[in-house]
Amino acid sequence: MSIQIEVCIDNLESLHNAIHGGADRIELCSSLALGGLTPSFGFMKQAASISSIPIYAMIRPRQGDFVYDNDDISAMIEDIHAAKLAGLQGVVFGVLTPNGDIDMPRCERLMKIANNNMLGVTFHRAVDLCTNYKQAIENIAQLGCERILTSGLARNAVDGIDVIADMVKMADNRFNILAGASITAENVNNIIKKTAVTEIHLSGKSTRPSKMKRATNNVKMGSDDVDDSVIPITDAQKIDAVRRHIK
């Protein structure tokens, strides 16, 4: 059985590392520390020019929940068009109602734009916030998404392993279940064995020191708890280790 490895990244250095490590597909984001937001057009275009593997852009206009108003949806539509213009192969999105159901009218609008642009679609971890994942599975099947990214309604894929397995059965080959959240070389085989997923998702996150020579001041570019002297990146060796451990 062939297992596809998707790697989420939020910078171009990580794109090179993910490909070098053996990724099969990229989820392109900004701000992975916030769960992943929409990447800029320039980032999408440059990534497309570099990458030898498919790239799906996250379409998420802000941090927080997945209940979006009409202004948000309009922005998401423009970002889907931008992904196509940049030369990407797909997009990743999810919209919920305040009650925790799939917002079908809004998702159908986004799906239509993606289809018109001949882009593949992944429904992301918004599904993990749904009140009834079984109904959500049927809704997503109706939308025609290629896959669902999920941690099985849990903090990580290990804790959600039983729900992921149930999702695979419910999907019944209509689309793929992409297991993600805290997947490592140490747990990947157990997750695959117990769930029967054919796709996994990870960041292979690591850090490197800033190349900037340190100044004497203590100016911060963001929150006080963020160290600007440390650059988050994907570790090619972690991706390769996952690839090598898959049996």
C-alpha positions in Angstrom: 0.0 0.0 0.0 1.4 3.4 -1.0 1.2 6.1 1.7 1.1 9.7 0.6 2.9 12.2 2.9 1.7 15.7 3.0 3.8 18.4 4.7 2.5 21.7 5.9 4.9 24.6 5.6 4.8 28.4 6.0 8.1 29.5 4.4 10.1 28.7 1.3 13.1 27.3 3.2 10.7 24.7 4.6 9.4 23.9 1.0 12.9 22.9 0.0 13.4 20.8 3.1 10.0 19.1 2.7 10.7 18.1 -0.8 14.2 16.9 0.1 12.8 14.9 2.9 10.4 13.0 0.6 7.1 14.8 0.8 4.5 13.9 -1.8 2.3 17.0 -1.4 2.6 20.4 0.2 0.0 22.3 2.3 1.1 25.9 1.8 0.2 28.2 4.7 1.2 31.3 6.5 1.4 31.4 10.3 1.5 27.7 11.2 1.7 28.7 14.8 -1.9 29.8 14.5 -2.9 26.6 12.8 -2.2 27.8 9.3 -3.6 30.9 7.5 -3.9 31.8 3.8 -0.4 32.4 2.2 0.3 35.5 0.2 0.0 35.5 -3.6 3.8 36.0 -3.9 4.4 33.1 -1.6 2.1 30.9 -3.6 3.6 31.9 -7.0 7.2 31.4 -5.8 6.4 28.1 -4.2 4.8 26.9 -7.5 7.9 27.9 -9.4 10.1 25.9 -7.0 8.1 22.8 -6.3 8.3 19.5 -8.1 5.3 18.1 -6.2 1.6 19.3 -5.9 0.9 22.3 -3.7 -2.5 23.0 -2.0 -3.0 26.4 -0.5 -4.7 26.9 2.9 -7.7 29.2 2.4 -8.3 30.5 5.9 -8.6 34.3 6.2 -8.0 34.6 10.0 -7.1 32.7 13.1 -9.8 31.3 15.4 -13.0 29.4 14.5 -14.4 28.5 11.1 -17.6 30.5 11.2 -17.2 33.1 8.4 -19.4 36.0 7.3 -19.9 37.1 3.7 -16.9 39.4 3.7 -14.7 36.4 4.8 -16.2 34.2 2.0 -15.6 36.9 -0.6 -11.9 37.1 0.5 -11.7 33.3 0.4 -13.1 33.2 -3.2 -10.5 35.7 -4.3 -7.8 33.6 -2.6 -8.9 30.5 -4.5 -8.6 32.4 -7.8 -5.2 33.5 -6.7 -4.1 29.9 -6.0 -5.0 29.0 -9.6 -3.3 32.1 -11.0 -0.2 31.2 -9.0 -0.1 27.8 -10.6 -1.0 25.7 -7.6 -2.9 22.3 -7.8 -5.5 22.7 -5.0 -6.9 24.5 -2.0 -7.7 23.6 1.6 -10.8 25.0 3.4 -13.6 24.4 5.7 -16.6 26.5 6.9 -18.9 25.7 9.9 -22.2 27.1 11.2 -22.3 28.4 14.8 -23.9 25.1 15.9 -20.9 23.1 14.6 -22.3 21.8 11.4 -20.8 22.0 7.9 -22.0 25.3 6.4 -23.2 23.8 3.2 -24.3 26.9 1.3 -21.0 28.7 1.9 -18.9 25.5 1.3 -20.8 24.9 -2.0 -19.9 28.4 -3.1 -16.2 27.8 -2.4 -16.3 24.4 -4.0 -17.8 25.8 -7.2 -15.0 28.3 -7.5 -12.4 25.6 -6.9 -14.0 23.3 -9.5 -14.3 26.1 -12.0 -10.5 26.6 -11.5 -9.8 22.9 -11.8 -8.3 22.8 -8.3 -8.4 19.9 -6.0 -10.0 20.4 -2.6 -9.1 19.2 0.9 -11.6 19.8 3.7 -9.4 20.7 6.7 -9.5 20.2 10.4 -12.7 22.3 10.8 -14.2 18.8 10.8 -12.7 18.2 14.2 -14.9 20.9 15.6 -18.1 19.5 14.2 -20.8 18.3 16.7 -21.6 15.3 14.6 -18.7 14.0 12.5 -20.8 11.2 10.9 -23.1 13.8 9.4 -20.1 15.9 8.5 -18.6 13.0 6.5 -21.8 12.8 4.4 -21.9 16.5 3.9 -18.2 16.5 2.7 -19.0 13.6 0.4 -21.8 15.6 -1.1 -19.4 18.5 -1.7 -17.1 16.3 -3.6 -13.8 17.0 -1.7 -10.8 14.8 -2.4 -10.0 14.2 1.2 -10.5 15.3 4.8 -7.7 16.3 7.1 -8.5 15.2 10.6 -7.0 14.3 14.0 -10.1 12.3 14.8 -11.7 15.1 16.8 -8.8 14.9 19.3 -5.8 17.0 20.2 -3.6 14.7 18.0 -4.0 11.7 15.7 -2.9 9.2 18.3 -5.7 10.2 20.7 -8.2 10.3 17.8 -7.2 7.0 16.3 -10.5 5.3 16.8 -12.5 8.1 15.2 -10.1 8.3 12.3 -10.6 4.6 11.7 -14.3 5.1 11.7 -14.0 7.9 9.3 -12.0 5.7 6.9 -14.8 3.2 7.0 -17.5 5.8 6.5 -15.6 7.4 3.6 -15.8 4.0 1.8 -13.4 5.0 -0.9 -15.5 8.1 -1.9 -12.6 10.3 -0.7 -9.4 9.9 1.4 -9.0 10.5 5.1 -5.7 12.4 5.7 -4.6 11.8 9.3 -2.7 14.7 10.9 -1.5 16.3 14.1 1.6 15.2 16.0 2.5 12.4 13.6 6.1 11.2 13.9 8.4 8.4 12.8 7.7 6.7 16.1 3.9 6.6 15.8 3.2 6.6 12.1 3.0 2.9 11.5 0.6 2.3 14.4 -1.7 5.1 13.1 -1.7 3.6 9.6 -2.2 0.1 10.8 -5.1 0.9 13.1 -6.9 3.4 10.9 -6.1 2.1 7.3 -5.4 5.7 6.1 -3.5 6.0 2.9 -2.4 9.6 3.6 -0.6 11.3 6.5 0.0 15.0 7.3 2.8 16.5 9.4 5.0 19.6 9.6 8.3 18.0 10.7 8.7 21.1 12.7 12.1 22.3 13.9 13.9 25.5 14.3 17.2 27.2 13.4 19.0 30.2 14.8 18.5 33.6 13.1 21.3 34.6 10.7 21.0 38.1 12.0 23.8 39.4 14.2 22.2 40.3 17.5 21.5 44.0 18.3 21.8 45.4 21.8 18.1 46.3 22.0 15.2 44.1 22.9 12.7 45.1 20.3 10.0 42.4 19.6 8.2 42.0 16.3 5.2 40.3 17.9 4.1 38.7 21.2 6.4 38.8 24.1 6.5 35.0 24.2 7.8 34.7 20.6 11.6 34.5 20.2 12.5 36.4 17.0 16.0 34.9 17.1 14.6 31.4 16.4 13.2 30.6 12.9 10.6 27.8 12.7 11.3 25.4 9.8 10.5 22.0 8.5 13.2 19.4 9.2 14.0 17.3 6.1 15.4 14.5 8.4 12.1 14.2 10.2 10.1 13.9 7.0 12.7 11.3 5.7 12.4 9.4 9.0 8.7 9.1 8.7 9.0 8.0 5.1 11.6 5.3 6.0 9.5 4.0 9.0 6.4 3.5 6.9 6.1 -0.3 6.2 
